[in-house]
């Protein structure tokens, strides 16, 4: 389960490098679940029925993780390519599927976090 944040980080970096003109990236907890299960075990979302318990438990964990990130208001990490900071906001929630918006922040960033 500790690899889920790594999957989120790689998704954010991949999306951000592809779309420089984009201000924010939307990622849903179910999408993160599908990406994580595919990268970890090679199980596609179309195989959900066969691996129902796996998808349900990982989905619950991703929702808890997303709620935690939403309360923090940002995610930050340092890797070989430098320091990465993303502001986080709630975009929508549909039947338990939490959709968060991630905005890359830097010294030139226009987007500011609300004071919590």
C-alpha positions as YAML, in Angstrom:
chain: A
units: angstrom
residues:
- id: 1
  name: UNK
  ca: [0.00, 0.00, 0.00]
- id: 2
  name: UNK
  ca: [2.93, 2.35, 0.52]
- id: 3
  name: UNK
  ca: [3.55, 2.33, -3.24]
- id: 4
  name: UNK
  ca: [0.24, 4.10, -3.97]
- id: 5
  name: UNK
  ca: [1.70, 7.57, -3.27]
- id: 6
  name: UNK
  ca: [4.59, 6.70, -5.61]
- id: 7
  name: UNK
  ca: [2.07, 5.85, -8.33]
- id: 8
  name: UNK
  ca: [0.35, 9.20, -7.72]
- id: 9
  name: UNK
  ca: [3.67, 11.07, -7.91]
- id: 10
  name: UNK
  ca: [4.64, 9.42, -11.18]
- id: 11
  name: UNK
  ca: [1.18, 10.16, -12.61]
- id: 12
  name: UNK
  ca: [1.48, 13.83, -11.62]
- id: 13
  name: UNK
  ca: [4.97, 14.16, -13.09]
- id: 14
  name: UNK
  ca: [4.01, 12.40, -16.33]
- id: 15
  name: UNK
  ca: [0.87, 14.49, -16.78]
- id: 16
  name: UNK
  ca: [2.65, 17.73, -15.93]
- id: 17
  name: UNK
  ca: [5.52, 17.14, -18.34]
- id: 18
  name: UNK
  ca: [3.08, 16.38, -21.18]
- id: 19
  name: UNK
  ca: [0.77, 19.35, -20.60]
- id: 20
  name: UNK
  ca: [2.79, 22.44, -19.73]
- id: 21
  name: UNK
  ca: [-0.02, 24.81, -20.72]
- id: 22
  name: UNK
  ca: [-2.47, 23.12, -18.38]
- id: 23
  name: UNK
  ca: [-3.03, 24.78, -15.01]
- id: 24
  name: UNK
  ca: [-4.32, 21.76, -13.09]
- id: 25
  name: UNK
  ca: [-4.55, 17.99, -13.36]
- id: 26
  name: UNK
  ca: [-7.66, 16.06, -12.27]
- id: 27
  name: UNK
  ca: [-7.16, 12.59, -10.82]
- id: 28
  name: UNK
  ca: [-9.88, 10.44, -9.29]
- id: 29
  name: UNK
  ca: [-9.36, 7.94, -6.51]
- id: 30
  name: UNK
  ca: [-10.72, 5.17, -8.74]
- id: 31
  name: UNK
  ca: [-8.33, 6.14, -11.55]
- id: 32
  name: UNK
  ca: [-5.41, 5.96, -9.12]
- id: 33
  name: UNK
  ca: [-6.66, 2.54, -7.98]
- id: 34
  name: UNK
  ca: [-6.76, 1.26, -11.55]
- id: 35
  name: UNK
  ca: [-3.27, 2.61, -12.33]
- id: 36
  name: UNK
  ca: [-1.80, 1.15, -9.16]
- id: 37
  name: UNK
  ca: [-3.29, -2.32, -9.68]
- id: 38
  name: UNK
  ca: [-2.22, -2.35, -13.33]
- id: 39
  name: UNK
  ca: [1.35, -1.30, -12.50]
- id: 40
  name: UNK
  ca: [1.68, -3.62, -9.49]
- id: 41
  name: UNK
  ca: [-0.05, -6.80, -10.64]
- id: 42
  name: UNK
  ca: [-0.81, -6.25, -14.33]
- id: 43
  name: UNK
  ca: [-4.57, -6.57, -13.73]
- id: 44
  name: UNK
  ca: [-6.69, -4.41, -16.03]
- id: 45
  name: UNK
  ca: [-9.85, -2.59, -14.87]
- id: 46
  name: UNK
  ca: [-11.89, -4.84, -17.18]
- id: 47
  name: UNK
  ca: [-10.95, -7.74, -14.87]
- id: 48
  name: UNK
  ca: [-12.62, -6.09, -11.85]
- id: 49
  name: UNK
  ca: [-15.22, -8.82, -11.40]
- id: 50
  name: UNK
  ca: [-12.61, -11.53, -11.10]
- id: 51
  name: UNK
  ca: [-10.54, -9.55, -8.57]
- id: 52
  name: UNK
  ca: [-13.40, -7.77, -6.81]
- id: 53
  name: UNK
  ca: [-11.95, -7.88, -3.29]
- id: 54
  name: UNK
  ca: [-8.60, -6.51, -4.45]
- id: 55
  name: UNK
  ca: [-10.21, -3.57, -6.26]
- id: 56
  name: UNK
  ca: [-12.55, -2.82, -3.34]
- id: 57
  name: UNK
  ca: [-9.78, -2.77, -0.73]
- id: 58
  name: UNK
  ca: [-7.37, -0.70, -2.84]
- id: 59
  name: UNK
  ca: [-10.19, 1.71, -3.77]
- id: 60
  name: UNK
  ca: [-10.99, 2.27, -0.08]
- id: 61
  name: UNK
  ca: [-7.33, 2.90, 0.68]
- id: 62
  name: UNK
  ca: [-7.03, 5.40, -2.20]
- id: 63
  name: UNK
  ca: [-10.09, 7.31, -0.99]
- id: 64
  name: UNK
  ca: [-8.63, 7.54, 2.52]
- id: 65
  name: UNK
  ca: [-5.32, 8.72, 1.05]
- id: 66
  name: UNK
  ca: [-7.10, 11.34, -1.09]
- id: 67
  name: UNK
  ca: [-9.06, 12.61, 1.93]
- id: 68
  name: UNK
  ca: [-5.78, 12.93, 3.83]
- id: 69
  name: UNK
  ca: [-4.16, 14.89, 0.98]
- id: 70
  name: UNK
  ca: [-7.24, 17.12, 0.71]
- id: 71
  name: UNK
  ca: [-7.00, 17.97, 4.41]
- id: 72
  name: UNK
  ca: [-3.31, 18.80, 4.01]
- id: 73
  name: UNK
  ca: [-4.03, 21.03, 1.03]
- id: 74
  name: UNK
  ca: [-0.80, 20.14, -0.73]
- id: 75
  name: UNK
  ca: [1.66, 17.37, -1.50]
- id: 76
  name: UNK
  ca: [5.41, 17.90, -1.57]
- id: 77
  name: UNK
  ca: [8.41, 15.69, -2.27]
- id: 78
  name: UNK
  ca: [12.04, 15.87, -3.32]
- id: 79
  name: UNK
  ca: [13.59, 13.49, -5.85]
- id: 80
  name: UNK
  ca: [16.50, 13.42, -8.28]
- id: 81
  name: UNK
  ca: [14.80, 15.93, -10.59]
- id: 82
  name: UNK
  ca: [14.22, 18.47, -7.80]
- id: 83
  name: UNK
  ca: [11.55, 19.65, -5.41]
- id: 84
  name: UNK
  ca: [7.91, 19.22, -6.42]
- id: 85
  name: UNK
  ca: [4.98, 20.98, -4.74]
- id: 86
  name: UNK
  ca: [1.35, 20.55, -5.77]
- id: 87
  name: UNK
  ca: [-1.62, 22.39, -4.32]
- id: 88
  name: UNK
  ca: [-4.72, 20.22, -3.94]
- id: 89
  name: UNK
  ca: [-8.40, 21.08, -4.18]
- id: 90
  name: UNK
  ca: [-11.59, 19.04, -4.30]
- id: 91
  name: UNK
  ca: [-13.10, 19.03, -7.77]
- id: 92
  name: UNK
  ca: [-15.99, 16.62, -7.24]
- id: 93
  name: UNK
  ca: [-17.18, 13.50, -5.46]
- id: 94
  name: UNK
  ca: [-19.39, 11.02, -7.29]
- id: 95
  name: UNK
  ca: [-20.66, 7.94, -5.43]
- id: 96
  name: UNK
  ca: [-17.57, 7.86, -3.22]
- id: 97
  name: UNK
  ca: [-15.14, 8.46, -6.09]
- id: 98
  name: UNK
  ca: [-13.18, 11.49, -4.92]
- id: 99
  name: UNK
  ca: [-11.82, 13.66, -7.75]
- id: 100
  name: UNK
  ca: [-9.01, 16.01, -6.78]
- id: 101
  name: UNK
  ca: [-7.35, 18.79, -8.72]
- id: 102
  name: UNK
  ca: [-3.57, 19.08, -8.47]
- id: 103
  name: UNK
  ca: [-1.89, 22.41, -9.30]
- id: 104
  name: UNK
  ca: [1.88, 22.58, -9.62]
- id: 105
  name: UNK
  ca: [3.29, 25.36, -7.48]
- id: 106
  name: UNK
  ca: [6.63, 27.13, -7.78]
- id: 107
  name: UNK
  ca: [8.10, 30.56, -7.10]
- id: 108
  name: UNK
  ca: [6.30, 31.99, -10.16]
- id: 109
  name: UNK
  ca: [3.01, 30.31, -9.37]
- id: 110
  name: UNK
  ca: [-0.18, 32.37, -9.44]
- id: 111
  name: UNK
  ca: [-2.15, 29.80, -7.48]
- id: 112
  name: UNK
  ca: [-2.05, 30.12, -3.69]
- id: 113
  name: UNK
  ca: [-3.26, 27.82, -0.98]
- id: 114
  name: UNK
  ca: [-6.03, 28.87, 1.34]
- id: 115
  name: UNK
  ca: [-4.94, 29.45, 4.92]
- id: 116
  name: UNK
  ca: [-6.04, 26.50, 7.04]
...
